[in-house]
Amino acid sequence: MQFKRSDFPEGFQFGAATSAYQIEGHKFGGAGQTHWDTFAETPGNVVRAETGAIACDHYHRWEEDLDLIQNAGFDAYRFSTSWARVMPDGVTPNPEGLDFYDRLTDGMLERGIKPCATLYHWELPSSLADKGGWQNPDIAKWFGDFTHCIMERIGDRMHSVAPINEPWCVGWLSHFLGGHPPGLRDIRATARAMHHILVAHGTAIQTMRGLGMTNLGGVFNLEWATPETDSETDVTAAAVSDGYYNRFFLGGVFKGAYPDNIMNAFAPHMPNNWQDDFATIQEPLDWCGINYYTRRIVRSNTDAWPSHDVFPDGPLPKTQMGWEIYPDGIYKFLMRTKDEYTGDLPLFITENGMANADILQNGTVNDPERIDFLNQHFEAVRRAIADGVPVEGFFVWSLLDNFEWALGYEKRFGLVHVDFETLQRTPKASYHALKSALEL
């Protein structure tokens, strides 16, 4: 690595991130069915119809995985809790699930690792999906009840908590593009889901405040929108993309308003009296997290709104996902988030990393591409810090190769290689490089 721990401010947190359904093994421990299980069982939705049934079997191998975090020298571990593990039917607590997160939390603390929880990383219980899921306004209450259930058990030991990972994926990708469950392509469902996600976010923050918890934040995935040309139509199209991807969620939480260029289309489809919900949505936060991977190139078209095409595969070098490597985007988002939304609030990079076609050879995995990727993005964060942005931590995605949602198990984001036949873990060259950097 071209940096070391001492190149960052004192107290800067270095961590690794995962999510429950992607690593735990959902068939274990009494977890209930989720909309991801049924989505994956529908032909054409997921590569080879793979699921998170076994995943990395973190449910049984969590001690080994926490040892990997500790041995790398990471300060913190960003993990998520599975709603369907804690409440298999979305309502009734599951003692096995609560006990698992209890053990996991204590295991982190025993190793000197700060537990940084995300309440929801996309595994909605099927019983709640049957009731409309994120389109149903009652989901804010359901989510509040789940929040109370899990955080009453482990909240006293959390270093930090955020309610919902990547609202854009839960809302737009799932209800407008159909790429994640419920697999819809419906503007009305999208408008309502995106709003209800933020109401649920605020409800969870209120619930945790009621439990006496602090250090609560929100995590937003952001993707820089670049117009294909300087034409007025392409610039306008990129602004629309920026609106529904980035500004909708940040604007709701930090400004109590949604972008005009999105509401022009969403207004007829919003729930009744939706403006009244901003008091909940704007529940004050202690920090803001940014998940950043790439940019998108946007070209206008004459189709129905949003009237554009998106190209993730522009002229820059690509990751295994086909995403452009654009570290300037992480710098631009840190600057813009501070200047336009969060001010002096601490910012964290809560996810950043790359998929790479990693191969295990003679017991080792050489991934110089990932080392270079992380070097570029850490340097962009250092630039933002030098320019006055209060960035206080960086979580690498991901600790382990895992279930990459609709792409199954073939895209490898991990610092640690996982053989999905034997489940053997092998730290990659990037893991060892980070370990060395964090020692200095």
Residue pairs with C-beta under 8 A, 6 or more apart in sequence:
1 371
1 374
1 375
1 378
1 433
1 434
1 436
1 437
2 375
2 378
2 379
3 375
3 378
3 379
3 382
3 437
4 437
4 438
4 439
4 440
5 12
5 14
5 437
5 438
5 439
5 440
6 440
7 382
8 382
8 385
9 385
9 392
11 392
12 391
12 392
12 393
12 394
13 75
13 76
13 114
13 348
13 392
13 393
13 394
14 73
14 74
14 75
14 76
14 393
14 394
14 395
14 434
14 438
15 74
15 75
15 76
15 77
15 78
15 114
15 116
15 393
15 394
15 395
15 396
16 69
16 72
16 74
16 77
16 78
16 395
16 396
16 397
16 398
16 399
16 415
17 77
17 78
17 79
17 350
17 351
17 395
17 396
17 397
17 398
17 399
18 58
18 77
18 78
18 79
18 80
18 398
18 399
18 400
18 402
19 79
19 80
19 118
19 121
19 122
19 165
19 402
20 79
20 80
20 81
20 82
20 85
20 121
20 123
21 34
21 36
21 52
21 55
21 82
21 121
21 122
21 123
21 403
22 52
22 55
22 56
22 121
22 398
22 402
22 403
22 404
22 405
23 55
23 56
23 58
23 65
23 400
23 402
23 403
24 31
24 52
24 55
24 56
24 57
24 58
24 59
24 82
24 85
25 52
25 53
25 54
25 55
25 56
25 57
25 58
25 59
25 60
26 34
26 37
26 51
26 52
26 53
26 55
26 82
26 84
26 85
26 123
27 53
27 54
28 57
28 59
28 60
29 59
29 85
29 94
29 96
29 97
29 100
30 85
30 88
30 94
30 96
30 97
31 82
31 84
31 85
31 88
31 94
31 97
32 84
32 85
32 87
32 88
32 89
32 90
32 94
32 125
32 126
32 127
33 84
33 88
33 125
33 126
34 82
34 83
34 84
34 123
34 124
34 125
34 126
34 129
35 123
35 124
35 125
35 126
35 129
35 133
35 181
35 182
36 51
36 52
36 122
36 123
36 124
36 181
36 405
37 51
37 52
37 53
37 126
38 126
38 129
38 181
39 45
39 46
39 180
39 181
39 182
39 183
40 46
40 49
40 50
40 51
40 52
41 49
41 51
42 183
43 49
45 183
45 406
46 405
46 406
46 407
46 408
47 406
47 407
47 408
47 409
47 410
48 408
50 403
50 408
50 409
51 403
52 123
52 403
54 423
55 402
55 403
56 65
56 400
56 401
56 402
56 418
56 423
57 423
58 65
58 400
59 100
61 423
61 425
62 103
62 104
62 107
63 107
64 425
65 399
65 400
65 425
66 77
66 104
66 107
66 108
66 111
66 113
67 111
68 399
68 416
68 425
68 427
68 431
69 77
69 108
69 111
69 113
69 399
70 111
70 112
70 113
71 435
72 415
72 427
72 431
72 434
72 435
72 438
73 434
73 435
73 438
73 439
74 113
74 438
75 113
75 114
75 393
76 113
76 114
76 115
76 116
76 159
76 393
76 395
77 108
77 113
77 114
77 115
77 116
77 399
78 116
78 117
78 118
78 350
78 351
78 395
79 104
79 115
79 116
79 117
79 118
80 117
80 118
80 119
80 120
80 121
80 165
81 101
81 117
81 118
81 119
81 120
81 150
82 97
82 121
82 123
83 90
83 119
83 120
83 123
83 124
83 125
83 146
84 90
84 123
84 124
84 125
84 126
85 94
85 97
85 100
85 123
86 93
86 94
86 97
86 98
86 101
86 146
86 149
86 150
87 93
87 94
87 97
87 125
87 146
87 149
88 94
88 97
88 125
89 125
89 127
90 124
90 125
90 127
90 128
90 142
90 146
91 127
91 142
91 145
93 149
98 149
98 150
98 153
101 150
101 153
101 154
102 153
102 154
104 115
105 115
105 154
105 157
105 158
106 157
108 114
108 115
109 115
109 157
114 159
114 160
115 154
115 157
115 158
115 159
116 158
116 159
116 160
116 161
116 395
117 154
117 158
117 160
117 161
117 162
118 161
118 162
118 163
118 164
118 165
118 219
119 143
119 146
119 147
119 150
119 151
119 161
119 162
119 163
119 164
119 204
120 143
120 146
120 163
120 164
120 165
120 170
121 165
122 165
122 169
122 170
122 180
122 405
124 133
124 134
124 181
128 136
128 139
128 142
129 181
129 182
131 138
132 139
133 139
133 182
133 193
134 170
134 171
134 174
134 175
134 192
134 193
134 196
134 197
134 200
135 175
135 189
135 192
135 193
135 196
136 196
137 192
137 196
137 199
137 271
139 196
139 200
140 196
140 199
140 200
140 202
140 203
140 280
141 203
143 163
143 200
143 203
143 204
144 200
144 203
144 204
144 206
144 207
147 163
147 203
147 204
147 207
147 208
148 207
148 211
151 158
151 161
151 207
151 208
151 211
151 213
152 211
155 161
155 208
155 211
155 213
158 213
158 215
159 215
160 215
160 216
160 217
160 286
160 287
161 208
161 213
161 215
161 216
161 217
162 216
162 217
162 218
162 219
162 289
162 350
163 200
163 201
163 204
163 205
163 218
164 170
164 197
164 200
164 201
164 204
164 218
164 219
165 219
165 221
165 291
166 219
166 220
166 221
166 291
167 194
167 197
167 198
167 201
167 220
167 221
167 249
168 220
168 221
168 244
168 245
168 246
168 249
169 180
169 221
170 180
170 193
170 197
171 190
171 193
171 194
171 197
172 190
172 194
172 244
172 245
173 179
173 180
174 180
174 181
174 182
174 183
174 184
174 193
175 182
175 184
175 185
175 186
175 189
175 190
175 193
175 194
176 184
176 185
176 186
176 187
176 189
176 190
177 185
178 184
178 185
179 406
180 405
180 406
182 189
184 190
187 265
187 266
187 269
187 305
188 269
190 266
190 269
191 266
191 269
191 270
192 269
192 270
192 271
194 244
194 248
194 249
194 266
195 252
195 270
195 271
195 274
195 277
196 271
197 249
198 249
198 252
198 253
198 277
198 281
199 277
199 280
199 281
201 218
201 253
201 281
202 253
202 277
202 280
202 281
202 282
202 283
203 280
205 216
205 283
205 284
205 285
206 280
206 283
208 216
209 216
209 283
214 286
215 286
215 287
216 285
216 286
216 287
217 285
217 286
217 287
217 288
217 289
217 348
218 253
218 285
218 288
218 289
219 289
219 290
219 291
219 350
219 351
220 246
220 249
220 250
220 288
220 289
220 290
220 291
221 290
221 291
221 292
221 293
221 351
222 245
222 246
222 290
222 291
222 292
222 329
222 333
222 337
223 245
223 246
223 292
223 293
223 294
223 295
223 296
223 329
224 294
224 295
224 296
224 326
224 328
224 329
224 332
224 333
225 238
225 239
225 241
225 242
225 245
225 246
225 295
225 296
225 298
226 238
226 295
226 296
226 297
226 298
226 314
227 234
227 235
227 237
227 238
227 297
227 298
227 299
228 234
228 297
228 298
228 299
228 311
229 299
231 300
233 300
234 298
234 299
234 300
236 300
237 298
237 299
237 300
237 301
237 306
237 307
237 308
238 298
238 308
239 261
240 261
240 262
240 305
240 306
240 307
240 308
241 296
241 298
241 306
241 308
241 310
243 259
243 261
243 262
244 259
244 262
244 306
245 296
246 333
247 259
247 262
248 258
248 259
248 262
250 337
250 340
250 341
251 257
251 258
251 259
251 341
252 258
252 278
252 281
252 282
253 281
253 282
253 285
254 282
254 288
254 341
254 342
255 341
256 278
256 281
256 282
257 278
258 266
265 305
265 306
285 345
286 345
286 346
287 345
287 346
287 347
287 348
287 392
288 337
288 341
288 342
288 345
288 346
288 347
288 348
289 347
289 348
289 349
289 350
290 330
290 333
290 334
290 337
290 347
290 348
290 349
290 350
291 349
291 350
291 351
291 352
291 397
292 329
292 330
292 333
292 349
292 351
292 352
292 377
293 319
293 321
293 323
293 351
293 352
293 353
293 354
294 312
294 319
294 321
294 323
294 324
294 325
294 326
294 329
295 314
295 324
295 326
295 329
296 310
296 311
296 312
297 310
297 311
297 312
297 314
298 308
298 309
298 310
298 311
299 308
299 309
299 311
300 307
300 308
301 307
301 308
301 309
312 321
312 322
312 323
312 324
313 322
313 323
313 324
314 324
315 324
316 324
316 325
316 326
317 324
317 325
318 324
318 325
319 325
319 354
319 355
319 356
319 369
319 373
320 354
320 355
320 356
320 357
320 411
320 412
321 354
321 355
321 407
321 411
323 354
325 354
325 373
325 376
327 376
327 377
327 379
327 380
328 380
330 349
330 352
330 377
330 380
330 381
330 384
331 380
331 381
331 383
331 384
334 347
334 381
334 384
334 389
334 391
335 384
335 387
335 389
337 347
338 347
338 388
338 389
338 390
344 390
345 390
346 390
346 391
346 392
347 389
347 390
347 391
347 392
348 391
348 392
348 393
348 394
348 395
349 377
349 381
349 391
349 393
349 394
349 395
350 395
351 395
351 397
352 374
352 377
352 394
352 395
352 396
352 397
353 370
353 373
353 374
353 396
353 397
353 398
353 413
353 415
354 369
354 370
354 373
354 413
355 404
355 411
355 412
355 413
356 367
356 369
356 370
356 412
356 413
357 412
358 365
358 367
358 370
358 401
358 412
358 414
358 417
358 428
359 365
360 417
360 419
360 426
363 426
364 426
364 429
365 417
365 426
365 427
365 428
365 429
366 428
366 429
367 428
367 429
367 430
368 429
370 415
370 428
370 430
371 429
371 430
371 433
374 396
374 430
374 434
378 394
381 391
381 394
384 391
385 391
396 415
396 434
397 413
398 413
398 414
398 415
399 414
399 415
399 416
400 414
400 415
400 416
400 418
400 425
401 409
401 412
401 413
401 414
401 416
401 417
401 418
401 420
402 409
402 413
402 414
402 418
403 409
404 410
404 411
404 413
409 420
414 428
415 427
415 428
415 430
415 431
415 434
416 425
416 426
416 427
416 428
416 431
417 425
417 426
417 427
417 428
418 424
418 425
418 426
419 426
